[in-house]
Amino acid sequence: MVWVEYPDVDRRVPVADSLPKNSVLLVSEPIMPGGIAVYTRSIMEGLTQSNIAHPLLTSTVPALEMLAENELEHVQVVNGLFWSFWRPFIFRRLVAWAREREVNLIHGLSALTAPVCSRLATALNLPYVITVHHFQKKGVLAVEKQCKGFIAVSDPLRENMVNDAGLPKEMIHLIPAGIRVPAELRARPAAYQQGIHGSIPLVASFGKLISRKDYTTFLKAARLIIDRLGNDVSFVISGEGPDESPLRKLSRELKIDKQVTFCHGTASHEELLRDTDVYVQCSKVEGFGTMVLQAMAHGVPVVATSTGGILSLIKDGDSGFLVPVGDAEALAARVLNLLTDAELSHRFGEAARQVALTEYNLDAMMASTIALYNEAMAETIASV
């Protein structure tokens, strides 16, 4: 291994002495708890399995446990990455670094990365593609010369990108976000199964603590659930964000702070999902719903709001429950249905896991993604 270090780099990271000639440069926004972190982790895992080198540029050190340990060696952290092209010396170093990695294509892992990808692609004369996770407004994204396509992770997003963002239909590729579905589910600890300490029902939700995730409705529904079941039920909100302080205050005002635990999230959540009885996602708007998919892959029954990409994931009354946005009473009622009906809960969990396995697995996502890479590179070569 050798070490590379650049001005404005947050930390030094080891880079392999030699890399395969197939190399995709990944560009990511800050890797924090949330769906984009899960997507980044999945893309890196899939490229590793396909023997495709994938150096990754991002602007801050990834949050703890966001990436698998073996993937950290591929990460280069550059302060001010998203305005580096305004600093010629730093930008030239980035271009030289990418050339040393023998990069063939650039993949921006979210819409935020599009300007950086465009500038790097122009400097390197390479094609690039952008994955879009959130609904876009007209004029935010543009088809630049080196851009060979946009990946929409859900069908509602694809429609938004054409009808609202004004992007050409032929440039949009629907590739649903996939994750690694565990072959076997981890068993709960024996103490939990025997009804000893910690065996009360657990309702969990993961995501950024921001307004559009609507954790206010989650807490109001928690109050209603406790009114029905008493204090023998617990709630976990796993995530980070600017709304944490007001949400903690609301939980105290609702007098449920002893039943609600706030914890900073990870990209995996395996142990927490193992112990979760019902997963809740009450977003006001959701481009896809990666955290919902995570729960489904682990056989956890889901109650979610009927919005955006979640509508593609959950079939109401079959693989989960859908409720109106902002309706705490409907949310509480559906969670209670699952907490009080073990057979229904098991049936929903099994159906959801099957959907994740057959329609949203990582191998299918990577096959489509790599096919797009090859198409983009072939088109670039043909135009030379």
C-alpha positions in Angstrom: 0.0 0.0 0.0 1.0 3.6 -0.5 -0.3 6.7 1.1 -1.7 9.7 -0.8 -2.1 13.1 0.8 -3.5 16.3 -0.7 -4.0 19.9 0.6 -7.4 20.1 2.3 -7.7 16.4 2.7 -9.3 15.5 6.1 -7.3 12.3 6.5 -4.8 10.2 4.7 -6.1 7.0 3.2 -4.3 3.9 1.8 -4.6 3.3 -1.9 -3.7 0.1 -3.6 -0.4 0.1 -5.5 -2.1 -1.2 -8.7 -5.7 -1.2 -9.7 -7.5 -3.1 -12.4 -8.0 -1.1 -15.7 -11.7 -1.2 -15.2 -12.1 1.6 -12.7 -15.2 3.7 -11.9 -14.7 7.0 -10.0 -17.5 7.3 -7.4 -18.4 10.8 -6.2 -20.5 11.1 -3.0 -22.1 13.7 -0.9 -21.2 13.5 2.9 -21.8 9.9 3.9 -24.2 10.2 6.8 -27.0 7.9 8.1 -29.7 7.6 5.5 -30.7 6.0 2.3 -27.8 7.5 0.2 -25.3 5.9 2.6 -26.9 2.5 2.1 -26.9 3.0 -1.7 -23.2 4.0 -1.6 -22.4 1.0 0.5 -24.3 -1.3 -1.9 -22.6 0.1 -5.0 -19.2 -0.3 -3.5 -19.9 -3.9 -2.5 -21.3 -4.7 -5.9 -18.2 -3.2 -7.7 -15.9 -5.2 -5.4 -17.6 -8.4 -6.3 -17.4 -7.5 -10.0 -13.6 -6.8 -9.7 -14.1 -3.2 -10.7 -11.9 -0.7 -8.9 -13.9 2.1 -7.4 -12.0 5.0 -5.8 -14.5 7.3 -4.0 -14.3 11.0 -3.6 -16.3 12.7 -0.8 -16.1 15.9 1.2 -16.1 14.6 4.8 -14.9 11.5 6.7 -17.7 8.9 6.5 -19.7 8.6 9.7 -19.0 5.7 11.9 -20.0 2.3 10.4 -21.4 3.9 7.3 -19.1 1.9 5.0 -17.8 -1.7 5.4 -14.3 -1.8 6.8 -12.8 -3.2 3.7 -14.3 -0.4 1.6 -12.6 2.5 3.5 -9.3 2.0 1.7 -11.1 3.2 -1.5 -12.2 6.5 0.1 -10.4 9.9 -0.6 -11.7 12.7 1.6 -11.3 16.2 0.2 -12.4 19.3 2.1 -14.3 21.7 -0.2 -14.8 19.0 -2.9 -18.0 20.6 -4.2 -16.2 23.9 -5.0 -12.8 22.4 -5.8 -13.1 23.4 -9.5 -12.9 27.0 -8.4 -9.4 26.3 -6.9 -7.3 25.3 -9.9 -4.4 23.9 -8.0 -6.6 21.5 -5.9 -8.7 20.6 -9.0 -5.5 19.7 -11.0 -4.4 17.4 -8.2 -7.8 15.7 -8.3 -7.6 15.2 -12.1 -4.1 13.8 -11.8 -5.2 11.5 -9.0 -8.1 10.2 -11.1 -5.8 9.6 -14.0 -3.5 7.5 -11.8 -6.5 5.4 -10.9 -7.0 4.7 -14.6 -10.6 5.8 -14.3 -12.9 4.9 -17.2 -16.2 6.5 -16.0 -17.5 8.7 -13.3 -20.6 7.9 -11.2 -22.2 10.6 -9.1 -24.1 8.9 -6.3 -26.6 11.7 -5.8 -27.9 14.8 -7.6 -25.8 17.0 -5.4 -22.6 15.6 -7.0 -23.6 16.6 -10.6 -21.5 19.8 -10.9 -18.3 18.1 -9.7 -18.9 15.1 -11.9 -19.4 17.3 -14.9 -16.2 19.3 -14.3 -14.1 16.2 -13.7 -15.6 14.4 -16.7 -14.8 17.4 -19.0 -11.2 17.6 -17.7 -10.7 13.8 -18.0 -12.7 13.4 -21.2 -14.8 10.7 -19.6 -18.5 9.9 -19.5 -20.5 10.2 -16.3 -23.8 9.1 -14.9 -25.8 10.5 -11.9 -28.0 8.6 -9.5 -31.0 10.6 -8.3 -32.7 9.7 -5.0 -35.0 12.8 -4.4 -37.6 14.6 -6.4 -36.1 17.4 -8.6 -37.3 20.8 -9.8 -36.8 22.1 -13.3 -33.3 23.5 -13.9 -31.6 21.8 -11.1 -30.1 19.0 -13.3 -28.9 19.5 -16.9 -27.6 17.2 -19.6 -24.0 18.3 -20.0 -21.8 17.1 -22.9 -20.2 14.2 -21.0 -23.4 13.1 -19.2 -24.6 9.7 -20.5 -27.6 9.3 -18.3 -29.4 9.6 -15.0 -30.4 6.6 -12.8 -33.8 7.0 -11.1 -34.1 4.6 -8.2 -37.9 4.5 -8.4 -40.6 4.8 -11.0 -42.2 7.9 -9.3 -38.7 9.5 -9.5 -38.4 8.7 -13.2 -41.7 10.4 -13.9 -40.7 13.4 -11.8 -37.4 13.8 -13.7 -39.2 13.8 -17.1 -42.4 15.7 -16.2 -41.1 18.2 -13.6 -37.3 18.4 -13.9 -37.5 18.6 -17.7 -34.9 15.9 -18.5 -35.1 13.9 -21.8 -36.9 10.7 -21.3 -34.2 8.7 -23.1 -31.6 9.9 -20.6 -33.5 8.4 -17.6 -32.7 4.8 -16.6 -34.9 3.1 -14.0 -32.7 1.0 -11.8 -34.4 0.4 -8.4 -32.0 0.6 -5.5 -31.0 -2.8 -4.3 -29.5 -4.2 -1.2 -27.9 -7.4 0.0 -30.8 -9.5 1.3 -29.5 -11.8 4.1 -29.7 -15.5 3.3 -30.8 -16.2 6.9 -32.2 -13.9 9.5 -30.4 -13.5 12.8 -32.1 -15.1 15.7 -33.1 -12.9 18.7 -31.2 -13.6 21.9 -32.6 -16.4 24.0 -33.4 -14.0 26.8 -35.6 -12.0 24.4 -37.4 -15.1 23.2 -38.1 -16.3 26.7 -39.8 -13.0 27.6 -37.2 -11.9 30.1 -35.8 -8.3 30.3 -36.1 -6.4 27.1 -38.8 -8.5 25.5 -41.5 -5.8 25.3 -42.5 -4.9 21.7 -40.2 -2.6 19.8 -41.3 -0.1 17.1 -38.4 1.5 15.2 -37.8 4.1 12.5 -34.5 5.0 10.7 -33.6 8.2 8.8 -32.3 11.8 8.9 -34.0 13.9 11.6 -35.4 16.5 9.2 -38.8 17.9 8.5 -39.7 15.8 5.5 -39.2 12.6 7.5 -42.0 13.8 9.8 -40.9 12.2 13.1 -43.4 14.5 14.8 -46.2 12.2 13.5 -44.2 9.2 14.6 -44.1 10.6 18.2 -47.7 11.5 18.3 -48.6 8.0 17.1 -46.3 6.6 19.8 -48.4 8.4 22.4 -51.6 6.8 21.1 -50.0 3.4 21.1 -48.8 3.8 24.7 -52.3 4.9 25.6 -53.6 1.6 24.3 -50.9 -0.8 25.4 -49.5 0.9 28.5 -45.8 1.5 29.1 -44.8 -2.0 28.0 -43.8 -0.9 24.5 -40.7 0.9 23.3 -39.7 3.1 20.4 -36.4 3.8 18.7 -35.5 6.6 16.3 -32.2 6.0 14.7 -30.7 8.9 12.9 -29.1 12.3 13.0 -30.1 15.8 11.9 -31.2 19.3 12.9 -34.6 18.2 14.2 -33.2 16.0 17.0 -33.5 18.7 19.7 -37.1 19.7 19.0 -38.1 16.0 18.6 -36.6 15.2 22.0 -38.5 18.2 23.5 -41.8 16.9 21.9 -41.2 13.5 23.4 -40.9 15.1 26.8 -44.1 17.2 26.3 -46.0 14.0 25.2 -44.6 12.3 28.4 -43.2 9.4 26.3 -39.5 10.2 26.7 -38.9 7.1 28.9 -40.3 4.9 26.1 -38.5 6.6 23.2 -34.8 6.2 22.5 -32.9 8.4 20.1 -29.7 6.9 18.8 -27.3 7.9 16.0 -27.8 5.7 13.0 -25.6 3.3 10.9 -25.9 2.0 7.4 -26.7 -1.5 8.4 -29.0 -1.7 11.4 -28.9 -5.5 11.5 -29.0 -5.9 15.2 -31.7 -3.3 15.7 -33.9 -4.8 13.0 -33.4 -8.3 14.5 -35.2 -7.0 17.7 -37.8 -4.8 15.9 -41.4 -5.9 15.9 -42.7 -3.2 13.6 -40.8 -0.7 11.3 -42.4 2.7 10.6 -41.6 5.2 7.9 -43.8 8.3 8.1 -42.1 10.6 5.5 -44.0 13.4 3.9 -42.3 12.7 0.6 -39.9 9.9 -0.3 -38.0 9.3 -3.5 -37.5 5.6 -2.9 -37.6 4.4 0.7 -34.3 2.6 1.3 -34.8 2.2 5.0 -38.2 0.6 4.3 -36.5 -1.8 2.0 -33.9 -2.6 4.7 -36.7 -3.6 7.1 -38.4 -5.7 4.4 -35.2 -7.6 3.6 -35.0 -8.5 7.3 -38.6 -9.8 7.5 -39.8 -6.9 9.6 -43.5 -5.8 9.0 -43.7 -2.2 7.8 -46.2 0.6 8.3 -45.4 3.5 6.0 -46.9 6.6 4.5 -48.4 6.3 1.0 -46.0 8.6 -0.8 -43.4 8.6 -3.6 -41.2 5.5 -4.0 -42.8 3.8 -1.0 -45.8 3.1 -3.2 -43.6 0.9 -5.3 -42.2 -1.0 -2.3 -45.3 -1.8 -0.2 -48.6 -3.4 -1.4 -51.1 -2.3 1.2 -52.6 -5.2 3.2 -50.2 -7.7 1.6 -46.6 -6.8 2.3 -47.2 -4.0 4.8 -49.6 -1.2 5.6 -49.8 2.2 4.0 -51.3 5.2 5.8 -52.0 8.8 4.8 -49.2 11.3 5.3 -49.4 13.1 8.7 -52.2 10.9 10.0 -51.0 9.9 13.5 -54.2 8.0 14.4 -54.1 5.9 11.2 -50.4 5.2 11.8 -51.0 4.1 15.5 -54.0 1.9 14.5 -51.9 0.0 11.9 -49.0 -0.5 14.2 -51.4 -1.8 16.9 -52.8 -4.2 14.3 -49.4 -5.7 13.9 -48.3 -5.7 17.5 -51.5 -7.5 18.6 -51.7 -10.0 15.7 -48.7 -12.3 15.6 -49.9 -14.2 12.6 -50.5 -11.1 10.5 -47.2 -9.7 11.5 -45.4 -12.8 10.5 -47.2 -13.0 7.2 -46.4 -9.4 6.3 -42.8 -9.9 7.2 -42.4 -13.0 5.0 -44.2 -11.3 2.1 -42.0 -8.2 2.4 -38.8 -10.2 2.5 -39.8 -12.1 -0.6 -40.4 -8.8 -2.4 -37.0 -7.5 -1.4 -35.3 -10.8 -2.5 -37.0 -11.0 -5.9 -37.4 -7.3 -7.0 -34.8 -5.3 -5.1 -31.7 -7.5 -4.6 -28.2 -6.1 -5.0 -27.2 -8.4 -7.9 -30.0 -7.2 -10.1 -29.2 -3.6 -9.4 -25.5 -4.1 -10.2 -26.2 -6.0 -13.4 -28.3 -3.0 -14.7 -25.8 -0.5 -13.4 -22.8 -2.1 -15.0 -24.7 -2.5 -18.2 -25.3 1.3 -18.1 -21.6 1.9 -17.5 -20.7 -0.2 -20.5 -23.3 1.6 -22.7 -22.0 5.0 -21.6 -18.3 4.0 -22.3 -19.2 2.4 -25.7 -21.1 5.6 -26.7 -18.1 7.7 -25.7 -15.6 5.6 -27.7 -17.9 5.7 -30.7 -18.1 9.5 -30.7 -14.3 9.9 -30.6 
